[in-house]
């Protein structure tokens, strides 16, 4: 472990506040290594993260390793806050879309097109969306066809 940490017995002794001879005894097996010393070397050389919530995470070869075995380089952390904010925003939009779909399904189940149109205008972006078009009888108008703009960008 000391070799992996890049430590010689003198450096390890300074780190642990013991003599280099004690370190050599530990290496040779004459004396058992105290668990506290073993754990301290692992933490001090960034092989383990001591804080709660980081169980299974460790540092090795200049990378942060997840419990699943994924490695993260230092520059990967530059985008973590953006990734978290985008994921949070997506989650909020997804929940809002699901709520809108439930409201529309409930209203369409009643068969009252006026209520459906009113609910769609309320549930739209900020409640300010225009009501969907309808014909003179009050039925909802049929869709005009595929949105060519969307099909263009999918190519």
C-alpha positions in Angstrom: 0.0 0.0 0.0 2.9 2.4 0.7 4.3 1.8 -2.7 0.9 2.5 -4.3 0.7 5.7 -2.2 4.2 6.7 -3.3 5.6 6.6 0.2 8.8 5.2 1.5 9.2 4.2 5.2 10.6 7.6 6.2 7.7 9.5 4.6 5.1 7.2 6.0 6.7 7.5 9.5 6.4 11.3 9.2 2.8 11.1 8.0 1.8 8.7 10.9 4.1 10.2 13.6 6.0 7.0 14.1 9.6 6.0 13.5 10.7 4.5 10.2 11.7 1.4 12.1 8.1 0.9 13.2 7.0 1.2 9.5 9.7 -1.4 8.5 8.3 -3.7 11.3 4.8 -3.3 9.8 6.1 -4.1 6.3 8.0 -7.2 7.4 5.1 -8.5 9.4 6.9 -8.5 12.8 4.2 -6.2 14.1 0.6 -5.9 13.0 -0.3 -2.6 11.4 -2.9 -0.8 13.5 -6.1 -0.3 11.7 -6.1 3.4 12.5 -2.7 3.8 10.8 -3.9 1.8 7.8 -7.1 3.9 7.5 -5.2 7.2 8.0 -2.8 6.4 5.2 -5.7 5.5 2.9 -7.5 8.8 3.7 -4.4 11.0 3.7 -3.2 9.6 0.3 -6.8 10.1 -1.0 -7.5 6.4 -1.5 -10.7 6.8 0.5 -13.1 9.6 1.2 -13.9 9.7 5.0 -17.1 11.7 4.9 -20.6 10.2 5.3 -22.4 9.5 2.0 -19.2 8.7 0.1 -19.1 5.0 1.0 -17.7 3.0 -1.9 -16.1 6.0 -3.6 -12.3 6.1 -3.7 -9.4 7.9 -5.3 -6.9 5.9 -7.4 -4.5 6.9 -10.2 -5.6 10.5 -10.1 -9.3 9.6 -10.7 -12.4 9.5 -8.5 -14.0 6.1 -8.7 -17.7 5.5 -8.1 -19.0 2.4 -6.4 -20.2 1.2 -9.8 -16.6 1.4 -11.1 -16.9 4.6 -13.2 -13.8 6.8 -13.2 -14.0 10.6 -13.2 -11.1 12.9 -14.1 -10.7 16.3 -12.4 -12.0 18.2 -15.5 -15.2 16.1 -15.4 -16.3 18.0 -12.3 -16.4 21.3 -14.2 -19.8 20.3 -15.7 -21.4 18.6 -12.7 -23.3 21.6 -11.5 -24.7 22.2 -15.0 -25.6 18.6 -15.4 -27.4 18.6 -12.0 -29.3 21.8 -12.9 -30.4 20.4 -16.3 -31.5 17.2 -14.8 -33.5 19.1 -12.1 -35.1 21.3 -14.8 -36.0 18.2 -16.9 -37.6 16.6 -13.9 -39.7 19.6 -13.2 -40.8 19.8 -16.9 -41.5 16.1 -17.0 -43.7 16.3 -13.9 -45.6 19.3 -15.3 -46.2 17.6 -18.6 -47.5 14.5 -16.8 -49.9 16.6 -14.7 -51.2 18.4 -17.8 -51.7 15.0 -19.5 -53.7 13.8 -16.5 -55.9 16.9 -16.4 -56.5 16.7 -20.2 -57.4 13.0 -20.0 -59.8 13.5 -17.1 -61.5 16.4 -19.0 -61.7 14.5 -22.3 -63.2 11.6 -20.5 -66.2 13.8 -19.6 -66.8 14.6 -23.2 -67.1 18.4 -22.6 -65.0 20.1 -25.2 -65.4 23.5 -23.7 -63.9 22.4 -20.4 -61.1 20.7 -22.3 -60.3 23.9 -24.2 -60.5 26.0 -21.0 -58.2 23.5 -19.1 -55.7 23.5 -21.9 -55.5 27.3 -21.8 -55.1 27.3 -18.0 -52.5 24.5 -17.9 -50.4 26.0 -20.7 -47.2 28.0 -20.2 -48.0 30.2 -17.3 -51.8 30.0 -17.8 -51.6 32.5 -20.7 -51.9 30.2 -23.7 -54.7 30.8 -26.2 -57.6 28.3 -26.3 -57.4 25.6 -29.0 -59.4 26.3 -32.1 -62.8 24.8 -32.6 -65.4 24.7 -35.3 -68.8 26.5 -35.2 -70.5 23.5 -33.5 -68.0 23.7 -30.5 -66.1 20.5 -31.3 -62.3 20.6 -31.2 -60.8 21.2 -34.6 -58.8 18.4 -36.3 -55.1 18.8 -36.3 -53.7 20.5 -39.4 -51.1 17.8 -40.1 -47.5 17.1 -39.1 -45.3 20.0 -38.0 -42.9 20.3 -40.9 -40.5 22.3 -38.7 -40.0 19.3 -36.3 -39.5 16.8 -39.2 -36.9 19.1 -40.7 -34.8 19.2 -37.5 -35.1 15.5 -37.0 -33.1 15.0 -40.2 
